[in-house]
């Protein structure tokens, strides 16, 4: 009885702390990692510095939303698998609810005629430009990786199919494996994780099984709910580099098919910058636009499920993976390709559908400066974008 009571107290503590972070963690994945470090390492001492750095490295290695996976991993190490689930719910639910409500408010409105929506689209220009600069500096520091990024940019611009991002990422991983296979890692520290290798193998098997079987089930049934789940699951499975990279995957899944308009898509992306928590909750907005709050919840589960399966499936094997130079080299190539994919998405659809006049470019430059140079909170930039879009309609 005492053990169950202590376990319940631990889970409740995880929920309270993660929910508070879910309400206050503005600023994107890098900022989230800073909030986690302050709360979990410095304040509560649930992990030491090296353990936290190791967990962050694992989540950067995996596809999916890195900050969310770090939060899940901390929950797992504190309270087992249930702790990971509780940590995820607390951190994610506030932004999911906010974006579903925003989508429902827009229902019945002609989004293309709303001038403040254009301001939110300009916010998306500033945010993605900022992400590109930061990621390019970190992920393409040498000529080889700059070349991989360029090839990824060209490939995703000229070869726009459902499989283009997957093909580019696989090719980049192969190039990274060949070019950087002599990378060495002298860190021999080992960490223990409260998950058995058997359970981890089940999670990894389920990840790949869903990735392969969902498209087949989609074609066999023609069920719209299965199609939605498949599209979000596949997008969540193939995102390397953080939440911003999910934009091109989701745009190419849902806009050409007519499930959501370009204007509504970019308006939601702008609104996602105004809420705390992970950017992957943008999926809740898209799902709600298509099928109400039920669609929003289904989309949220589908896009985060790969992150769950991968982090649970990888924790017990991380000590082996992190010391493998060839795997590390492949990851370097993949991360470089992410930069090229992001630049491609920045041009099409974001730039081509948003920067239509000189005043658009001028206002986007102001928003970019507010975010990058003046270091204003993201919600201030979003509100400024919406008000600016409204005022620009009178010029």
Residue pairs with C-beta under 8 A, 6 or more apart in sequence:
7 79
10 78
10 79
10 83
11 79
11 82
11 83
11 86
14 75
14 78
14 79
14 83
14 86
14 87
14 90
15 86
15 87
15 89
15 90
16 90
17 39
17 40
17 44
17 90
18 71
18 75
18 86
18 87
18 88
18 89
18 90
18 91
19 90
19 91
19 93
19 94
20 90
21 32
21 35
21 36
21 39
21 71
21 90
21 91
22 90
22 91
22 92
22 93
22 94
22 95
22 276
22 277
23 94
23 276
24 35
24 276
25 31
25 32
25 35
25 91
25 276
25 277
26 276
26 377
26 378
26 379
27 377
27 378
28 131
28 242
28 243
28 244
28 279
28 378
29 65
29 66
29 67
29 242
29 243
29 278
29 279
30 134
32 67
32 70
32 71
32 278
33 56
33 66
33 67
33 70
36 52
36 67
36 70
36 71
36 74
37 52
40 46
40 47
40 52
40 74
41 47
41 48
41 49
41 52
46 74
46 77
46 78
47 55
47 74
47 77
50 189
51 77
51 191
54 189
54 191
54 318
54 322
55 70
55 73
55 74
55 77
56 66
56 70
57 322
58 69
58 73
58 311
58 314
58 315
58 318
58 321
58 322
59 66
59 67
59 69
59 70
59 73
59 311
60 66
61 314
61 321
61 322
61 331
62 69
62 307
62 310
62 311
62 314
63 236
63 237
63 238
63 239
63 240
63 306
63 310
64 236
64 237
64 239
64 306
64 307
64 310
64 311
65 236
65 239
65 242
65 243
65 246
65 278
65 279
65 280
65 304
65 307
66 242
67 242
67 278
68 88
68 91
68 92
68 278
68 280
68 304
68 307
69 307
69 310
69 311
71 87
71 88
71 91
72 84
72 85
72 87
72 88
72 307
72 308
72 311
72 312
73 84
73 311
73 315
74 87
75 83
75 84
75 85
75 86
75 87
75 88
76 83
76 84
76 87
76 193
76 194
76 195
76 311
76 312
76 315
77 83
77 193
77 194
78 87
79 86
79 87
80 194
81 195
81 199
81 312
84 308
84 311
84 312
85 308
88 304
88 308
91 277
91 278
92 277
92 278
92 281
92 300
92 304
94 275
94 276
94 277
95 272
95 275
95 276
95 277
95 278
95 281
95 284
96 277
96 281
96 284
96 296
96 297
96 300
98 275
99 268
99 271
99 272
99 275
99 281
99 282
99 284
99 285
99 288
99 296
100 284
100 285
100 288
100 293
100 296
100 297
102 268
102 271
102 285
103 268
103 284
103 285
103 286
103 288
103 289
103 296
104 288
104 292
104 293
106 264
106 267
106 289
107 289
111 117
111 261
111 263
111 264
111 267
112 261
112 263
114 267
115 389
115 390
115 392
115 393
116 386
116 387
116 389
116 390
117 263
117 267
117 270
117 389
118 354
118 360
118 389
118 392
118 393
119 270
119 363
119 384
119 385
119 386
119 387
119 388
119 389
119 390
119 392
120 266
120 267
120 269
120 270
120 271
120 382
120 385
120 386
120 389
121 263
121 266
121 267
121 269
121 270
121 350
121 353
121 354
121 389
122 270
122 354
122 360
122 363
122 364
122 367
122 385
122 388
122 389
123 270
123 273
123 367
123 381
123 382
123 385
123 386
124 266
124 269
124 270
124 273
124 350
124 354
125 346
125 350
125 351
125 354
125 355
125 364
125 367
125 368
126 364
126 367
126 368
126 370
126 371
126 381
126 385
127 244
127 273
127 371
127 378
127 381
128 244
128 247
128 342
128 345
128 346
128 350
129 346
129 364
129 368
130 368
130 371
130 372
131 242
131 244
131 342
132 339
132 342
132 343
132 346
133 372
135 241
135 242
135 244
135 338
135 339
135 342
136 149
136 339
139 145
139 149
139 241
139 335
139 336
139 338
139 339
140 146
140 148
140 149
140 336
140 339
144 179
144 180
144 336
145 332
145 333
145 335
145 336
146 336
148 172
148 175
148 176
148 333
148 336
148 337
148 340
149 336
149 337
149 339
149 340
149 343
150 340
151 168
151 171
151 172
151 337
151 340
152 168
152 172
152 336
152 337
152 338
152 339
152 340
152 341
152 344
153 340
153 341
153 343
153 344
154 340
155 164
155 167
155 168
155 171
155 340
156 164
156 165
156 168
156 248
156 340
156 341
156 344
156 345
157 344
157 347
157 348
159 167
160 252
162 252
162 253
165 238
165 248
165 249
165 252
165 341
166 238
168 337
168 340
168 341
169 238
169 240
169 334
169 337
169 338
169 341
171 337
172 333
172 334
172 336
172 337
173 330
173 331
173 333
173 334
173 337
174 330
174 333
175 333
176 329
176 330
176 331
176 332
176 333
176 334
176 336
177 326
177 329
177 330
177 333
178 329
179 329
179 333
180 328
180 329
180 330
180 332
180 333
181 325
181 326
181 329
182 325
182 329
183 325
183 328
183 329
183 332
184 325
185 322
185 323
185 325
185 328
187 322
187 323
188 323
190 319
191 318
191 319
193 315
193 316
193 318
195 312
195 315
195 316
196 316
197 316
197 317
199 312
200 312
200 313
200 314
200 315
200 316
200 317
201 313
202 313
203 308
203 309
203 310
203 312
203 313
204 309
204 310
204 313
204 314
206 309
207 237
207 306
207 309
207 310
207 313
210 233
210 305
210 306
210 309
211 233
211 234
211 237
211 306
214 226
214 229
214 230
214 233
214 234
215 230
215 234
217 226
217 230
218 226
218 227
218 230
224 291
225 291
225 298
228 287
228 290
228 291
228 295
228 298
228 299
228 302
229 298
229 302
230 302
231 250
231 253
231 254
231 302
232 250
232 253
232 283
232 287
232 298
232 299
232 302
232 303
233 302
233 303
233 305
233 306
234 249
234 253
235 246
235 249
235 250
235 253
235 283
235 303
236 246
236 280
236 283
236 302
236 303
236 304
236 305
236 306
236 307
237 306
238 249
239 245
239 246
239 249
240 334
240 335
240 337
240 338
241 335
241 338
241 339
241 342
242 279
243 278
243 279
243 280
243 282
244 279
244 342
245 338
245 341
245 342
245 345
246 279
246 280
246 282
246 283
246 303
247 269
247 282
247 345
247 350
248 341
248 342
248 344
248 345
250 265
250 282
250 283
250 286
251 265
251 345
251 349
254 260
254 265
254 286
254 290
255 261
255 262
255 265
255 349
259 286
259 290
260 286
260 289
260 290
262 349
262 353
263 353
264 289
265 286
265 349
266 349
266 350
266 353
266 354
268 282
268 285
268 286
268 289
269 282
270 382
270 385
271 285
271 382
272 279
272 281
272 282
272 285
273 378
273 379
273 381
273 382
274 378
274 379
274 382
274 383
275 281
280 303
280 304
280 307
281 300
283 299
283 300
283 302
283 303
284 296
284 297
284 299
284 300
285 296
286 299
287 295
287 296
287 297
287 298
287 299
287 300
288 295
288 296
288 299
289 295
291 298
314 321
321 327
322 328
354 360
354 364
355 361
355 364
359 392
359 395
363 385
363 388
363 392
366 388
367 381
367 384
367 385
367 388
370 376
370 380
370 381
370 384
371 378
371 381
